[in-house]
Amino acid sequence: MYSTKQMRSMTLKTILIPCVALLMVTSCKKGDPGTANVIFSDWFKPDTYKKDTLFGIYGFKYDQAAPQITSKLLDSGTVIVYGKLLGYNPAIWPTTQVAPLPISLTYIQGTTMTDTWSALSTPGNIRIRFTNDKNYYGSIANSHMFRYIIIPGAVKVTGTTGSRNILTRSGKTLDAGAFQDIEHMSYAEVCAKLDIPE
């Protein structure tokens, strides 16, 4: 028969050993199951654009290969495409300005016109497209720059947050809820939160 002191010691060991083992196993995990690292591209300049016409409006498009973008990622994650529109007069678009696409610029050049830059993400590809509401341009400058940021399986930009966390490039874990208003964050804020070089 065991004494009260021995019984307490055995009970404590019975509880502590499994708890310590559980803590060791969970502390080795890097993020929740299914969480992937944030992915970002370098800035790229389309060398040439292909001209197309849609509903009577000329468009210029460029396809950038993006093999990290899969159907699954498009269903559960976020792809944000940013633009540095360096082909404009700095009074219209400052050279240091970066914004997510779509970007619409209204200005006067003989008449009031609007340029629209948009991005379409599909599996394996990002399409950059430019239109001018007056069909003013026969070609466009190739000095504009773009980059994309992928947040896999974390949060949809206009949807509700998931329960998983985001693992940044430096290994820091962020709560997916922190990105509920990602569409209202500046480019610098997004880069700072995700540890991405600007």
N, C-alpha and C positions, 0 to 999 in steps of 0.2 A: 504494500500500500504506500502511496506517495504522500509526502507532507504537503501542507498548504503552500509552502514556499516553492517546492518542486513543481506543484501543479501550475502555479502562476508563471514560473519560468518556462514550462512546456507550452502553455497557452500563448505566452508572448512570442516564443520562437515560431509557433504554428502560424501566427498572424504576420509577424515581421518578415520571415523568409519569403513568402509569396509576394508580399508588397514590394520588397526590395528588388526581387527578380522582375516584377512588372515594371517598376520604375526604370530599371536598366534597359529593358527592351524598348519601352516607349521613348526614352531619351535618345536612342540611336536613330530614330526615324527623322528624316528631313522633310518636314511638311506632312500634310495629310495625304492619304492614298489618292493617286490621280493628279496631284498637284505637280505642275511642271514649271521650269524656269521661264522667266520673262525672256522673250526673244526680240532683238531689234536689228534692223538693217543699217548699213552705212548709208550716208546720203548718196543718192544717185541722180545723174542728169540724163534725161532721155536724149539720145543722140539725134534721132529723127522721129517725127510723128507721122502716123498715117492719117490722111484726110478721109472723112466719111460724112455722110449726110443723113440726118434723122429728122423726119417731119419738116423738111425744108431748111433746117438749120445746119450749117457746116459744123463739123466737129473735128478735132484732132486728137488721136488716141495713141497711147504708148503702153505696151505690155511689158511688165517687169516680172521675171520669174521669181516665185516665192515658194519654194518646195516645202517650207515648214507649214504652210497653210493647207490644212486638210478639211474634208467635209465635217469630220467630227469636231475639229477646232472651231469651224464656223458655226456649228450648232451650239457649242457650249462656252466659247471664249470670246475674246474681243480683239479686233484688228483696228488699229488707228493709223491712218496715213496722214503725215504732216507735210506741209509745203513751205519752201522758201522761194518766193516768187521774185527772183533776181533780175528778170527781164523788164521790169517796170521802172518808171521814174520813181525815185525814192519818196517823192511827195505823195504818190498813190500807194506804194507798198515799201516801207522802210527796209533796207537791206538786212537789218537785224531781226526783223519780225518773222515769227514762225507760227503757223496756225494749222488746226486739223482741217482736212478737206471734208465737205465741200467749202470752197471759198468763193464768194461773189464780190466782185469789185465794180462799182458804178462810178463812171468818170465822164468827162466831156472831152471829146476829140472831134470837133466840128459839130457833133450832136451828142446827146447823152446816150451812153451805151453801157452794157453790163457784160463783163467777162465772168464765166463760171468755170472753176476747176473742181472736178469731182474724182472720186476713186471708187472702184468696184473690186471687192475681194472675192475671188473664186478659188477653188482648190488649185494650188500650185501657181497662182498668178494674181498680180495686182494691176488693174488697168487704170491709168491716169487719163482723164479726158478733159479737153478744153472746148468751150463754146463761147461765141460772142453773139449776142441777141440781134445784131445788125448784119451778121455775116461779113464783117468788115475785113477780116484777115484772110489772105491767101496762104499764109504760112505763119508759123510762130517761132520765137526764139528758143534755142535749146540751152539757155542759161539758167532756167528754173531747176530747183533741186527738190527732191522728195525723199522721205524715209518712212518706214513703217515700224510700229511696235505691236507685238503680239503678246497678249496676256491669256495664256491657255487655261481653259477650264475654270476661270475665276469668276468673272462677272460680265454680263452684257451691258453695253454702254447705256442703253435706254430701258433695260429690264431691271429685275430685282436681283439682289446679290445672292450668290450661292453660299453654302456653308463652308466651303473650302478656303484655305488660305492661299496667298500668293507668295512665292519664293522669289526674292529679287536676285539680280545678277551677283550680288555680294553674299548671298545666302541668308539675308535677313528675311524673317517671316512677317508678312503683313496680313491683317484681317481683310478679307475680301470686301467687307462692309465699308472700308475706307475709300473704295472706288465707286460708291453708289452714284456720286455726282462727277464722274470722271470727265463728262462732256463739258463741265464748267471749269475744269482746271486748266491753267495755262500750260503750255509746252514745258516750261521750266519746272513747274510744280510736278508734272507727271515724271519728268526725268529725275528730279530730286527724290521723289518717293520710291521709284524703282531702281535707283542707283545706276542710271543710264547716262553715259557721257553725252552732253549736248552737241 
